[in-house]
């Protein structure tokens, strides 16, 4: 545990890692949190930038 000042509110706190204090973290979670959303993935279609017999036709 280290004694630091919170980078957000400048209050002195004792924490395991450097960062916002517990009060600031709770406030950030309540104001900045958002629900995840479902994203539909498109079906994979291979890109055809060469013809299938390009190697056989190469001279």
C-alpha positions as CSV (number, residue, x, y, z in Angstrom):
1,X,0.0,0.0,0.0
2,X,1.2,3.5,-0.9
3,X,0.2,6.9,0.2
4,X,-0.7,9.1,-2.8
5,X,-3.0,12.0,-3.6
6,X,-5.9,11.2,-5.9
7,X,-5.2,12.6,-9.4
8,X,-8.8,13.6,-9.7
9,X,-9.7,15.3,-6.4
10,X,-6.3,15.7,-4.8
11,X,-7.3,14.0,-1.5
12,X,-4.7,11.9,0.3
13,X,-5.5,8.2,0.1
14,X,-3.7,4.9,0.8
15,X,-4.1,2.4,-2.1
16,X,-2.4,-0.5,-3.7
17,X,-2.0,1.2,-7.1
18,X,-1.8,4.8,-8.3
19,X,-5.1,6.1,-9.7
20,X,-8.4,7.7,-8.7
21,X,-9.7,7.1,-5.1
22,X,-12.6,4.9,-4.4
23,X,-15.0,7.8,-4.2
24,X,-13.9,9.1,-7.6
25,X,-14.1,5.7,-9.2
26,X,-17.7,5.2,-8.0
27,X,-18.6,8.6,-9.3
28,X,-17.0,7.8,-12.7
29,X,-18.8,4.5,-12.9
30,X,-22.1,6.1,-12.3
31,X,-21.6,8.9,-14.8
32,X,-19.5,7.3,-17.5
33,X,-20.7,3.7,-17.6
34,X,-22.7,2.5,-20.6
35,X,-24.4,-0.7,-21.5
36,X,-22.8,-2.9,-24.1
37,X,-24.5,-3.4,-27.4
38,X,-24.8,-6.4,-29.7
39,X,-23.1,-6.0,-33.0
40,X,-24.1,-8.3,-35.8
41,X,-21.2,-9.7,-37.7
42,X,-21.3,-9.9,-41.5
43,X,-20.9,-13.3,-43.1
44,X,-17.3,-13.8,-44.4
45,X,-17.0,-13.8,-48.1
46,X,-13.5,-14.5,-49.5
47,X,-12.0,-11.8,-51.7
48,X,-11.6,-12.9,-55.3
49,X,-8.8,-10.6,-56.6
50,X,-7.4,-13.3,-58.9
51,X,-9.1,-15.9,-61.1
52,X,-9.0,-19.5,-59.8
53,X,-6.9,-20.7,-62.8
54,X,-4.4,-17.8,-62.8
55,X,-1.5,-20.0,-62.0
56,X,-2.4,-22.5,-64.8
57,X,-2.8,-19.8,-67.4
58,X,0.5,-18.0,-66.5
59,X,3.1,-18.3,-69.3
